[in-house]
Amino acid sequence: MIYFQTGTPQADLTADDLKEGLYTALSLLGKKNKVLAIPPDFTRLASHAGELTRYAYDYYGEKLTDILPALGTHSPMSEHQITEMFGEVPQNLFRIHDWRNDIVTLGEVPAEFIREVSDDAVDFAWPAQVNKLLVEGGFDLILSIGQVVPHEVVGMANYNKNIFIGTGGAEGINKSHFIGAAFGMEKMMGRAQTPVRKIFNYASHHFANHLPILYILTVVGMDESGKLKVRGLYIGDDQDVFKAAAHLSLEANFTLLDRPMKKVVVYLDPSEFKSTWLGNKSIYRTRMAIADGGELIVLAPALKEFGEDKEIDRLIRKYGYFGTPNTLKIVRENKDLRDNLSAAAHLIHGSTEDRFSVTYCPGDEKENLTKQEIESVGFNYGNIKEMISIYNPDQLKDGWNINDKGEQFYYISNPAIGLWAVRERFKD
């Protein structure tokens, strides 16, 4: 059931609009005694989930007893990040999700179902895992808060992904990422119904019906000046609310181009992007728009690591981004990668399949990844000072630009917000 919905590709929802919409939905639910909020972490700051969580706390007060950021495999939030994202919400309410230990398995999606929906790409069952707090906490309302936006693993982010991945366990996260990679992310990105989503929906229907989850979903787009705008707010407890939000996201976040990009420049905000685990969104979200033989230049001033998780970081350093056939081969040959299939999936996602090149430009080598480290995993290295003298983010506009040398290129200031494709490469 949808309790509240509003949104258009041109909408510009204010803080008051978000608060009013949330309160309207919550008022329809009746009295609640114990509430859990599951917002995203700081890497989804643009989602406006922080202020929606704050409004939920203002509404329920002491009855909102726990906040569990949906970290997935990401690093725990710092006190500074919590304050910046959630404001005056008490920090003692925040819990840290331990994706390797603090989980329970609700049930198992059978292998035959997964074979069917993935067109035989994989042959294994999938465990529906969540943080034990959801099951053992005694909550009569769980608020799953986040942003619907094109995504490389599931097609469109959020809805029950926030639960099964954001609060999920190692096996569930690993296998779900690998399913999407093996099926082919270019067949999934920007689509609401994908093999991975169908698996999550199966798990929601068969194993998680007893959890009192309310989904609070935003759609955030960018205007012509590069400013982020909230285009929609959707609140409900079933697939209908996700489908409505995903439909708007496709309109607000998806850019279809008439010709491929020969050169793309992407800027990674240093407050958000410190790893290729996140920074490779610059590759994921643009790959369907980049010309064969093209170049992607990634300005990454705070790039200090490959994976936020130490084991994933080690595996990326060991195996690198060298294409799907190579990755599938080393998965078969190496137990450490078979035991961490999300890392294997990430290696596939971050590879260009030798179709175009990626030049990463991190900041000072004393604090960030070095030239040797960048090149060891299959990327080219660029000096950020030299690149910014040619492609200065402060002087660029999102979209097509021409520099002083007459070179035409496409600039993206925030790859996490959108998806770009040439029309002929995106067939619904």
N, C-alpha and C positions, 0 to 999 in steps of 0.2 A: 504494500500500500504506500502511495505517495502522500505525505502529510503536508508538504509545501514544495512548490517549484516556481521558479521565475528565471528568465534568461533569454537573451537574444545575442547575436554576434556583435551588436553595437552597444549593448548595455554597459553601464558604468555604475555598479552597485556600490553604495557607500557603506561605511561602518554601521550607520543606523539601519540601512536596509538589511544587512546581514543579521544584526541583532534582532530586528523585528521579525524577520523570517524564521530565525531559530526559535524565538520565544513563541511564535504562533504554532510551530510544530510541537514543541515540548508541552504546550498547554493542552494539546489534544491527547497526551499520553496518560494523564491522570497523575496521582501522587506516586512518587518514587522514594524509596528509603535508603538505597545505597547505589551509587552511580560510579561507573568506571569510564574514563575518557581515554581513547586511543588515537591521539593525533600523530602526524608524521614527525620526523626529527628536523633538525635545522637545515638539512639539505633540501627540504620542501618549504622553506620560509615563505616563498611567494604564494603558497596555497591559501593564505589567510586562515589556516587552521589554528594558528596561535591565538588570534583574537576570538575566533569562534569557541575555542576551549575556554578562554577567559570569560566569555559571555555565559557559557554553560556553568562555569563555577559561580558567577554572579547569580545565576538563576537558582541553582541547587544549594549553594552555600556548603555547609559542613556535610551535607549528604553526598557530595562529590568527594569521595574518600581517597581515590587513587587516579593517577595519570600515568599511563604506560606508553611512552613514545614508541612508535612502530619502527624500531631500529633495523629489523632484519639482521643483516651482517654488519651494519654500520657501527662506528664508534659511539659510545655513550655521549650524550650532550654534556657540555660544560655548564657551570653555573651561569657564566656570562651568556651563553647561547640560550639557556632557558629564560633568563631575564629579557633578552632582546626579543625573543619570539613570543613569550607568554605574558610578559609584563609583570603585574603584581600578584599573579597566582602563587601561592606559597610553595616554595621549593621542596618542602618536606612531603608534598603529595606525589612527587615524581618517583617512579620506579625504573630500574634499568632492566631491559630485556636481555637475558642471557640465552642466545639462540642455540647453544650447545647443551645446556643443562636444565633450564627452567621450563621444560615443555612436557605436554601430555599429548598422546595420540588419540584422537577422537574416533578414528576408523581408517579404513584403507580403500582407496578407489582401485577396483580390480584392473589387472593388467589387460584383460581383453577389452575393457572400455577404453583404456588409454591407447591401445593399438589401433582401435577403430577411429578415434577422433584425431589421432596423429598420422593417419595414413601409413601405419606400420613403421613410423620413424623410430620408435622405441618399443621395448618389450619388457616393461616392469610395472609393478603396482606402485601407487603413490600414497604415502601416509598423510592424512590430514592432521597436522600438528599445530597447536597453539600454546601460548604461554599458560602455565598452570593457573595463573591468577584469574583468567577468564572463567575457568571451571570451578575453582575452589574458593573464589572470593565472595560468594554469596550475593552477587549483584542482581538487582532487578531491572537494571538498564545499563547497557554498554553502548557508548557513543563512539562510533568509528568515523573519524573526521579526516578529510583529505581532499585532494584535487584529482579530477579526472583529466588526463592528458595522454597523448600518444606515448606508448611505451614499448621497449624492445623485447621484453620477456613475455608479456601477456597481451599485447596489442593496444589496450587502453588501460592506464594505471587506475588503481584504487578499487572501490567497492570491496569485495571479499578478498582481494589481494592484500589489502591492509591488514587483514586478520591472519590469513594463512601464510603470508610471507613476512609481513611486518612484525608479527608476533610468533612466527613459525620456528620450526626446529631445523637442524642441520640437514637431515635427510630430505625433508619436504622442500626446503629452499633449493638444495642442490639439484634434486631431480626435476623440479618444475622449471628451473632455468635451463637445464639440459634438454628437456622436452621441446621448449620453444626454439632453442638453437638448432637442434637436430631437424625440426620441422622446417625451419627457415624463417628468420625474423622479417625478411622483406615480404613474406606472405601474411604477416600478422600485424605489423605496425599500423596503427590508425584504424584497426578493426575491432569491434566490440565482441564479436563471437569468434574465438580462436580455440585451438586445442587446449591451451592452458586454461583459458577462461571456462571452458566446458568442464574441465576437471575440477576447478574451484567450485563451480555451480553444483556439480554432483556432490561434492563434499558438504556444501552448505545445506543442500536438501536432505541428504541422508544422515549426516553426522552432527550438524551444528544447529538444527532447528530449535533446540532447547535453549540456546544462548539468546538473550534478549537484546539483539543488536539493532541499533538504529544508525543508518548511514547518513552522514552529513557531508555532501559533496559539492565542491566548488568547481567552476570552470574559469580559468584566468587566461586572458589573452593580452596581446600587446597592441597599442595603438600606433599610428603612423610616426609618432615622435619617439617611439621606443619605450613608452611608459606602460607599466602593467595595469590592467583593469580587470576587475571581477565582472565577468560576463554572465555568470549564472550561479544560482544556489538551488540545490535539490536535496530534499530530506525525505527518507522513507526507509522501509524495512525489507524490500525485495528487489528482484531484478529490474522491475519497471523504473525505479529511480535511477539505477545505473544506466539503463538504455537511454533515458531522457538526457542525462548529463553527457553521455558519450556522443549522442547526436549533436549536441551543441559544441562539444569539444572539437569534433571533426570540422565544423564550420569555423570555429574561433582559432584553432591551433594548427591547422593544416594549410600549408602553402603549396599550391600546384603551379609549376613553372612550365612555360612553353618550350624552353630550351635548357639543356644541361649546363651546369656551372663548371667552367674550366678551372677557376680558382675560387676557393672559399676561405674566408678568414673568420674564425670564431674566437670570441673572448670568453674566458672563464673567470667569473667573479672570484677573487681570492678569499672572500669570506665563506664561500660555499664549496669551491672545487679545489681540493688538495691532493686528489689521487686520480689515477687513470680509471679506477673502478667507477668513479663518478664522471670524470672529465671526458671519458670516451663517448658520452652522449653527443659530443661534437661529431663523432663518427657515425653513431647509430642513426641520429636524426637527420643527417644530410646525405647518407650514402645513396639513396634513391634519386638524388638530384645531381650528383657529381659525375662529370663526364669521364669516360674511359681516358686514362692518361692524365687526368686532372690532379690538382693538388689541394689538400686541406691544410691550412696553417692554423695552429691552435696556440693562441696567446694565453699562457697559463702561469701567471706570476707567482702562484703559491703551490705549485705542483711539487710535493715533497715525497710522495710514495706512490706505489702502484695499487696496492690493496689496503683498505683500512683495517682489515683483519690480518694479523701477522702471518697466518698460514696461507691465506690467499695471496698476500704480497710475495711470499716465498715462491709460490707456484708460478706466478706471473713472471718473476725474475728468472725462474728455471726454464720455462718453456716458451714464453714470448707469444707474440701475436703473428702467427705464420700461416694462417689460412685454415679452412674447414677440413680438407683432407688430412693435413698434417696433424691437426688437433685430434681428430677421430682416431688416427693411427696411434698417437701417443697415449690416448685414453686407454686403448686396448693393451698397450704395452707397459703402462705404469700404474701401479696400485695407488700411489699418492694422489694422482689425478682422478682415478675412478672413485676414490673415497671423497672427492670434493668436486662434484660435477658442476656446481655453480661456477667454480673457477674455470673449468673447461668450457662452459658455455660462454663465459666472459671473453675467453681467448678467441672464440669464434666471432662473437659480436664485435670485438675490437680489431679484427683483421679486415683489410681491404680486398682480400682475395686477389692481390696483385693487380687490381683494376685501377687504383689511383694511389697517390702517395700521401702520407701524413707527416707533417713537420711540427713537432712539439717544441714550444719555446717556454721553458720554465724560467723562474727568476734566478737570483744569485745561487751559484752552485754550492756555496757554503751552507745554505739552508734548504736547498731544493735538489731535485734529481739532476744528476750530472749528464754531460754529453755521452759518456760511456754507458751509463745506465739506460738512457733513452734509446740509444742505438742498439743496445744488446737485446731489446725486446722486439725489434723490427721497425721502429719509427726512425724518421730523420730528426736531426737536432737543429734548432735554429736559435740564434742569439736574440734574446727578447728585446734588447735595446735597439739593435739594428732593425728588427722587424717592426717595432713600434714607430721607428722613424719613417718607415714606409707606410705602415698601416696603423695609424694612431686612433685608438678607439674613441678618444675624445672628439675627434673630427669626422667620424664616420656616421652614417645613418644605416639603419637596418635595411637590407636589400642591396640593389645594385649600386656600386660606386665606381668612380674613375679617379685614379691618383694623378699626381703631377707628371708622371711618365706616360700618361695615356693608357695605362693598364686598367682593364675592367675586371672587377671582382665582386663577389657577393659577400656581404658582411652580416654576421649574426651575433648579437650581443648577449643572448641567453639561449643556449641550445635546449635547455630543460623545458622550455615553454612550448616548443613546437615540433613540427615534422615537415620536412621539405621533400618534394619529389617531382620529377618530370612526369607529365601526364601519361606518357607511354609506358612508364615503369610502374605506375600504380593503377591496377585494374581491380575494381571492387568485386 
